[in-house]
């Protein structure tokens, strides 16, 4: 049995969301949760004492999407590959962030989401 992993993606380029989710379907990743999110930099830039930071964050996108999905371990690399094909290299500033955590316990997952 494969190990389950939680893949967390911070998608900075919201315009790629639909295409990214389509890519997940092609990988047979059937379950994901998408959350509207805002980076810390955007929030502190609106506080007067931190207003000077606004110039340091030029090019930063104010809003992003956080995508959560639990998958078998072998799907991690294909998910990252699809992300980079659609959104750009993760090493490039502004494309996004991906990290993976172990899932020690999960209940309520559909078997189809993990096949």
N, C-alpha and C positions, 0 to 999 in steps of 0.2 A: 504494500500500500504506500502510495506517495505521501509525502509530508505536505500539510496544508500551510499556505503562506498568505498573509495579508499584504497585498500590494497597494501602496498609497502613492497616488500621482497628484502633484500640484501642477495643474495645466495653466500656464501663464497666458497662453494664446487661446482665448475662449473660442475664437472663430474656427478652431480645429476640433471642437468637441464632437460634433456629429460624425465627422470622418474617423476620428479615433474610436468612437464606439462601434462604428461599422467594422473597423479593423479588428476590434475585440470579437465581434460576432464571427468574422472569418476564422478566428483562432478558436472558435467554439467557447469563448468566455461569455456566458449567458447572464451572469449576475454582477451588477455593479451599482454602487450608490454614488450619485453625483451631488455635491454640496457646493453652493455658492460660498465663496470665501474672499477674504480681504487680507492682504499682507500687513504685517506690523508696521512696515515703513510708511504705508499709506495712512495708517491711523495716527502715528506720532507726528507726521508732517502737518497734520491739521491742528496740533496743539501748539499754541503761540510760542512756547519756550523752545520747541523743536522746529519751528518754521524754517530756520536756516538749513535744515537737512534736505529741504525740498530740492535744492540745486544738486545735491549729491546723488539724488535718486532719479535723475533725468533718464527717461526711457523706461522706467519701471512702470509696469501696468498696474492700475489701481485695483482691479478685480481679477479674480481667477476662479477656477473650478478645482475642487478637490474630489478625486475619484478614488473610491475604496472598492476593492474586490478581493474575495478569497478564492484562491486557485491552488491547484496542485503545483508542486515545486517546479515541474518541468515546463510550466507555461511562463515562467518569469522571463527568461531570455526572449522568447517570441513577443511577449508584451512590450518589453523594452525596445526591441527591434522595430515593432510597428510604431511605437511612440516616436522614435527617431526618424523613421521614414516620413512620417506625417508632420511632425512638429519641429524637427531639427535636432541636431546633436545636443545631448544633455550637457556636454562640456561647454556649450556656448551660453553666455549669459542671457537670461530672459526666456529660454525655451521651457524651463520647468524643472521639476524635481521628482525623482522616483526613489522610494525606499521600500524595503520589504521587511516584514516582521513575522516571526513564527506564530502559528496559531496552535495553542496547546489544547483548546477546547472550543468546539463549535456545535451549536444545535440549531436546527431550523434551516439548514442549508439544503437546497434541492440538489439531488445527485446530478441532474443535468448541468448545473452550473460548474460542476467539478469534473465532468467527463472530458 
